[in-house]
Amino acid sequence: MADGFITAAPAATRTALLLAYPGVTAVELFAVQYFLAGIPGMVPSVVARSLEPVTGDLGAVVLPAFNFATAPLACDVLVVPGGGPGTVAAMKDPDVLGFLRSRGAQAGIVTGLCTGVLVLGAAGLLRGRRATSHWLVRDALLPRLGATPVAARIVEDGPRLITASGVSAGLDLGLALVRRFMGDAYAAKLELLAELHSAPEPGENPAAGTLREMFAPLLSQAEAAADSARATWPLSETVALVQPEPIRG
Amino acid sequence: MADGFITAAPAATRTALLLAYPGVTAVELFAVQYFLAGIPGMVPSVVARSLEPVTGDLGAVVLPAFNFATAPLACDVLVVPGGGPGTVAAMKDPDVLGFLRSRGAQAGIVTGLCTGVLVLGAAGLLRGRRATSHWLVRDALLPRLGATPVAARIVEDGPRLITASGVSAGLDLGLALVRRFMGDAYAAKLELLAELHSAPEPGENPAAGTLREMFAPLLSQAEAAADSARATWPLSETVALVQPEPIRG
């Protein structure tokens, strides 16, 4: 369930660029994108060397909206997700590093997560800064890139740099960005909507009521869809899943 | 950082099908895909109505590997991620429901997360089963689809059905699948690699040592990349990020 419709969408007034490269870990990219999309007016766009489909390290294929030439020079948020060997290749790629230097200079907030932080570092953007990264590489790599490693899930070093630790911390990075743009109360709503750091029971969470109200129309539509789906079920059909073992051809 | 290379890849021997549809929440799809890709021999493939790019509810664009006709009839894992209005549309789509019925009947494990569980339910696959879903819809919708709602992040109902709660629970669903195929010790490694439910400090976690060993070659490559990147930095260049405010054109 998405937060893109948590408020009526205002005109696009903010831009986020998310870097994709061969071998990027898709869940890291889309974790940040999920929360960015919940910031009113924010348009998160994937950018890559070319507009050809980019294959992530797990076979995910994503289509970029911009290439390095067409991506806006100024953006509100720049995001560099991590990966494995493809990320090491990105650290050595002059086009990637040049792109990050040019957009990094003008971006409102520069962010990286997991090994993506190393690509920011290779571009020289972390010199003299405090940063985190995946625990497997953080302490060995960040000092080589002029940065001070910090063992934390999220490190906010001044107003323009946020780094996150490995993989699942992409969700935390996304939430930190929501907090920056929209404040704590709004971020708490998205946190509950994403069921991040929360039990499925919203309990006394004050954000729950607002969300229930916001999603009431969608809930009604889903109820109607459920009722009409049920009406089409063949009454006599054996439910496949009741079989203890799969039927294999 | 990805788990696809946590072991030398054996020949593809297992198939996972992840359903994409217009309006699907990309992070949910790729959270499960991330962990599936860490199961040796498992090939997670995106399947959709056609091979055209599918646009998620937040503007993510993914390319399917199979359409409803070409997707294998038998798979080891079937995954239905959630979304917003697009998911309600999927609940009413006879082609989607027919696809889920045909693959669900033969799948080793049928899984759904967030509102994707409702699509499984609309297909009739949850009749008489215990399931969870996003807290906003779970209690109202699941009984209408013949299922008993359970307030939990993950519900494993027998050997062939796993459901997960909202959005970020896609990571937990992925991990539950790893545990099913590979056992607890292996799952603990992927959990630490993904920094899921863990501090960035692996501390005394016995999986940390194995991971350090496994990733030593990648670490060396990254160190070399960092050193050569640093050598190209212009010594006199002002580091853009040191500026407290972005330079706007």
Chai-1 contact restraints between the chains, C-beta under 6 A:
chainA,res_idxA,chainB,res_idxB,connection_type,confidence,min_distance_angstrom,max_distance_angstrom,comment,restraint_id
A,M1,B,G82,contact,1.0,0.0,6.0,A-B,restraint_1
A,M1,B,G84,contact,1.0,0.0,6.0,A-B,restraint_2
A,M1,B,C114,contact,1.0,0.0,6.0,A-B,restraint_3
A,M1,B,T115,contact,1.0,0.0,6.0,A-B,restraint_4
A,M1,B,H134,contact,1.0,0.0,6.0,A-B,restraint_5
A,M1,B,G166,contact,1.0,0.0,6.0,A-B,restraint_6
A,A2,B,T25,contact,1.0,0.0,6.0,A-B,restraint_7
A,A2,B,D57,contact,1.0,0.0,6.0,A-B,restraint_8
A,A2,B,L58,contact,1.0,0.0,6.0,A-B,restraint_9
A,A2,B,G83,contact,1.0,0.0,6.0,A-B,restraint_10
A,A2,B,G84,contact,1.0,0.0,6.0,A-B,restraint_11
A,G4,B,D57,contact,1.0,0.0,6.0,A-B,restraint_12
A,G4,B,L58,contact,1.0,0.0,6.0,A-B,restraint_13
A,F5,B,G84,contact,1.0,0.0,6.0,A-B,restraint_14
A,T25,B,A2,contact,1.0,0.0,6.0,A-B,restraint_15
A,A26,B,F30,contact,1.0,0.0,6.0,A-B,restraint_16
A,V27,B,F30,contact,1.0,0.0,6.0,A-B,restraint_17
A,V27,B,A31,contact,1.0,0.0,6.0,A-B,restraint_18
A,V27,B,Y34,contact,1.0,0.0,6.0,A-B,restraint_19
A,F30,B,A26,contact,1.0,0.0,6.0,A-B,restraint_20
A,F30,B,V27,contact,1.0,0.0,6.0,A-B,restraint_21
A,F30,B,F30,contact,1.0,0.0,6.0,A-B,restraint_22
A,F30,B,A60,contact,1.0,0.0,6.0,A-B,restraint_23
A,A31,B,V27,contact,1.0,0.0,6.0,A-B,restraint_24
A,Q33,B,L58,contact,1.0,0.0,6.0,A-B,restraint_25
A,Y34,B,V27,contact,1.0,0.0,6.0,A-B,restraint_26
A,A37,B,L58,contact,1.0,0.0,6.0,A-B,restraint_27
A,P53,B,L63,contact,1.0,0.0,6.0,A-B,restraint_28
A,D57,B,A2,contact,1.0,0.0,6.0,A-B,restraint_29
A,D57,B,G4,contact,1.0,0.0,6.0,A-B,restraint_30
A,L58,B,A2,contact,1.0,0.0,6.0,A-B,restraint_31
A,L58,B,G4,contact,1.0,0.0,6.0,A-B,restraint_32
A,L58,B,Q33,contact,1.0,0.0,6.0,A-B,restraint_33
A,L58,B,A37,contact,1.0,0.0,6.0,A-B,restraint_34
A,A60,B,F30,contact,1.0,0.0,6.0,A-B,restraint_35
A,V61,B,L63,contact,1.0,0.0,6.0,A-B,restraint_36
A,L63,B,P53,contact,1.0,0.0,6.0,A-B,restraint_37
A,L63,B,V61,contact,1.0,0.0,6.0,A-B,restraint_38
A,A74,B,R248,contact,1.0,0.0,6.0,A-B,restraint_39
A,A74,B,G249,contact,1.0,0.0,6.0,A-B,restraint_40
A,G82,B,M1,contact,1.0,0.0,6.0,A-B,restraint_41
A,G83,B,A2,contact,1.0,0.0,6.0,A-B,restraint_42
A,G84,B,M1,contact,1.0,0.0,6.0,A-B,restraint_43
A,G84,B,A2,contact,1.0,0.0,6.0,A-B,restraint_44
A,G84,B,F5,contact,1.0,0.0,6.0,A-B,restraint_45
A,V88,B,Q221,contact,1.0,0.0,6.0,A-B,restraint_46
A,V88,B,A222,contact,1.0,0.0,6.0,A-B,restraint_47
A,V88,B,A225,contact,1.0,0.0,6.0,A-B,restraint_48
A,M91,B,A225,contact,1.0,0.0,6.0,A-B,restraint_49
A,M91,B,A229,contact,1.0,0.0,6.0,A-B,restraint_50
A,K92,B,A225,contact,1.0,0.0,6.0,A-B,restraint_51
A,G104,B,A240,contact,1.0,0.0,6.0,A-B,restraint_52
A,A105,B,A240,contact,1.0,0.0,6.0,A-B,restraint_53
A,Q106,B,P246,contact,1.0,0.0,6.0,A-B,restraint_54
A,Q106,B,I247,contact,1.0,0.0,6.0,A-B,restraint_55
A,G108,B,P246,contact,1.0,0.0,6.0,A-B,restraint_56
A,C114,B,M1,contact,1.0,0.0,6.0,A-B,restraint_57
A,T115,B,M1,contact,1.0,0.0,6.0,A-B,restraint_58
A,A122,B,A229,contact,1.0,0.0,6.0,A-B,restraint_59
A,G124,B,W233,contact,1.0,0.0,6.0,A-B,restraint_60
A,L125,B,L241,contact,1.0,0.0,6.0,A-B,restraint_61
A,R127,B,V239,contact,1.0,0.0,6.0,A-B,restraint_62
A,H134,B,M1,contact,1.0,0.0,6.0,A-B,restraint_63
A,W135,B,P200,contact,1.0,0.0,6.0,A-B,restraint_64
A,W135,B,P202,contact,1.0,0.0,6.0,A-B,restraint_65
A,L136,B,F215,contact,1.0,0.0,6.0,A-B,restraint_66
A,V137,B,A222,contact,1.0,0.0,6.0,A-B,restraint_67
A,L141,B,A222,contact,1.0,0.0,6.0,A-B,restraint_68
A,L141,B,A226,contact,1.0,0.0,6.0,A-B,restraint_69
A,R144,B,A226,contact,1.0,0.0,6.0,A-B,restraint_70
A,L145,B,A226,contact,1.0,0.0,6.0,A-B,restraint_71
A,A151,B,P200,contact,1.0,0.0,6.0,A-B,restraint_72
A,A151,B,E201,contact,1.0,0.0,6.0,A-B,restraint_73
A,R153,B,P200,contact,1.0,0.0,6.0,A-B,restraint_74
A,L161,B,L241,contact,1.0,0.0,6.0,A-B,restraint_75
A,S165,B,E195,contact,1.0,0.0,6.0,A-B,restraint_76
A,S165,B,P200,contact,1.0,0.0,6.0,A-B,restraint_77
A,G166,B,M1,contact,1.0,0.0,6.0,A-B,restraint_78
A,G166,B,E195,contact,1.0,0.0,6.0,A-B,restraint_79
A,V167,B,A194,contact,1.0,0.0,6.0,A-B,restraint_80
A,V167,B,E195,contact,1.0,0.0,6.0,A-B,restraint_81
A,S168,B,L171,contact,1.0,0.0,6.0,A-B,restraint_82
A,S168,B,A194,contact,1.0,0.0,6.0,A-B,restraint_83
A,S168,B,E195,contact,1.0,0.0,6.0,A-B,restraint_84
A,S168,B,L196,contact,1.0,0.0,6.0,A-B,restraint_85
A,A169,B,E195,contact,1.0,0.0,6.0,A-B,restraint_86
A,L171,B,S168,contact,1.0,0.0,6.0,A-B,restraint_87
A,A194,B,V167,contact,1.0,0.0,6.0,A-B,restraint_88
A,A194,B,S168,contact,1.0,0.0,6.0,A-B,restraint_89
A,E195,B,S165,contact,1.0,0.0,6.0,A-B,restraint_90
A,E195,B,G166,contact,1.0,0.0,6.0,A-B,restraint_91
A,E195,B,V167,contact,1.0,0.0,6.0,A-B,restraint_92
A,E195,B,S168,contact,1.0,0.0,6.0,A-B,restraint_93
A,E195,B,A169,contact,1.0,0.0,6.0,A-B,restraint_94
A,L196,B,S168,contact,1.0,0.0,6.0,A-B,restraint_95
A,P200,B,W135,contact,1.0,0.0,6.0,A-B,restraint_96
A,P200,B,A151,contact,1.0,0.0,6.0,A-B,restraint_97
A,P200,B,R153,contact,1.0,0.0,6.0,A-B,restraint_98
A,P200,B,S165,contact,1.0,0.0,6.0,A-B,restraint_99
A,E201,B,A151,contact,1.0,0.0,6.0,A-B,restraint_100
A,P202,B,W135,contact,1.0,0.0,6.0,A-B,restraint_101
A,F215,B,L136,contact,1.0,0.0,6.0,A-B,restraint_102
A,Q221,B,V88,contact,1.0,0.0,6.0,A-B,restraint_103
A,A222,B,V88,contact,1.0,0.0,6.0,A-B,restraint_104
A,A222,B,V137,contact,1.0,0.0,6.0,A-B,restraint_105
A,A222,B,L141,contact,1.0,0.0,6.0,A-B,restraint_106
A,A225,B,V88,contact,1.0,0.0,6.0,A-B,restraint_107
A,A225,B,M91,contact,1.0,0.0,6.0,A-B,restraint_108
A,A225,B,K92,contact,1.0,0.0,6.0,A-B,restraint_109
A,A226,B,L141,contact,1.0,0.0,6.0,A-B,restraint_110
A,A226,B,R144,contact,1.0,0.0,6.0,A-B,restraint_111
A,A226,B,L145,contact,1.0,0.0,6.0,A-B,restraint_112
A,A229,B,M91,contact,1.0,0.0,6.0,A-B,restraint_113
A,A229,B,A122,contact,1.0,0.0,6.0,A-B,restraint_114
A,W233,B,G124,contact,1.0,0.0,6.0,A-B,restraint_115
A,V239,B,R127,contact,1.0,0.0,6.0,A-B,restraint_116
A,A240,B,G104,contact,1.0,0.0,6.0,A-B,restraint_117
A,A240,B,A105,contact,1.0,0.0,6.0,A-B,restraint_118
A,L241,B,L125,contact,1.0,0.0,6.0,A-B,restraint_119
A,L241,B,L161,contact,1.0,0.0,6.0,A-B,restraint_120
A,P246,B,Q106,contact,1.0,0.0,6.0,A-B,restraint_121
A,P246,B,G108,contact,1.0,0.0,6.0,A-B,restraint_122
A,I247,B,Q106,contact,1.0,0.0,6.0,A-B,restraint_123
A,R248,B,A74,contact,1.0,0.0,6.0,A-B,restraint_124
A,G249,B,A74,contact,1.0,0.0,6.0,A-B,restraint_125
